[in-house]
Amino acid sequence: MTKISSLVEKINNGQNPLFQELYGTDEKVLKAQADRYAALMADFKKIYGTDDVSLFSSPGRTEIGGNHTDHNFGRVLAGAVNLDNIAVATANGTNTIRITSAGYPEFQVDLSDLSIDESLFYTSTSLVKGICARMKELGYQIGGFDACIEGRVPKGSGLSSSASFEVLIGAIVNALFNDGKMSAVENGIIGQWAENNYFGKPCGLMDQTACSVGGLITIDFKDPANPIVKEVDFDFVSTGFALVITDVGGGHDDPASQAEYASLPTEMKSVAAELGAKVLREVTLEQIVEKIPEIRKKTGDRAILRAFHFQGDNQRVVDQVAALENNDFDAFLKMVVESGYSSYMYNQNIFDVVHKDDQVVSLALALSEMVLKGKGAWRVHGGGFGGTIQAFVPQDLLDQYVTTLEHVYGKGTCHKLFIRKQGSIKLDL
């Protein structure tokens, strides 16, 4: 723990090497981030009356390769981004966790009762409770703490604000009560477990792992209980490209649209089942093609096309990683575009057939191709059917690209980002 006054002095104007790793080198941005931390520490002292604290940061994440591959035990390529959730926290010597998030009332978690409570599904309380329950079950120490959290990972942006929050909580408990001995990968696994079991939402492991580990990572889910996480040695900042995530809106919560989304893993697995397997990772494209006449009678043609997408994107992740490690950014960009076309033509998660007149992602991709063809890359980002798209934009086209997209989707819908090396961490200033 460190005195708030000392921490404010260390981060004054953001002139700190760690701050530059997290937020870049723009002086205005660094000053704004320093002010952000200082304001949150002031709020913490006002609310909880304590002067000895620790600071934490947890990034959002972007999916770069492997669209809808994780749920069939495939490979993904992901990166931590410079939009983050931050926290000021300290142990309080009780058995109660008290958390105040900016703009929300305080909530509390009683650590004497860590049982699953379905009435708390889809709440932050359930996530904190689940993380602590799992850490205790695995032999880690838990305890009461106070925290103020301020988030800059936009909800609904496809940047995984929930996963960022989960591994932020894990990082706090790890630092305050376990001397930081829990690994970043295990932090991600615990966050996913809490979301599945206490929050009530089935999800893969990509989001939590990318937020927790940081940098560019590739994850192989062939054995989902023991995913293989590899850090990719590539300096994205040196390319001179911006990573732009655009919130195009759209998406529908009605049962028909939810069924469209749920059909993605279901149809992929139905093709695998016709070949005697549980998931597509267990079969090859050659096996699928050989049996297409029989399979299509059972699954329909769309399921087979989605299986084509899985096989292509699963291998493409390997090739993308190789291109980055060989510093062949042009080859990498071409594969980003190929992945986007595969999602459109084969995976068919760009718009749902129920709302065929609402094609916000299709239009955004068309605008992106108009500006970036031959010079950048663009693809759907995340689940699809609305939400966000991703683009890699050279600096000389950045203003034009943002102006073009925001002309249609509104000012502030484009997020200009970079891949940050640090995952969810305690800031040792």
Summary of the structure (lengths in Angstrom):
residues: 429
radius of gyration: 21.9
end to end distance: 11.4
largest distance: 71.2
contacts: 1538
relative contact order: 0.15
helix: 51%
strand: 21%
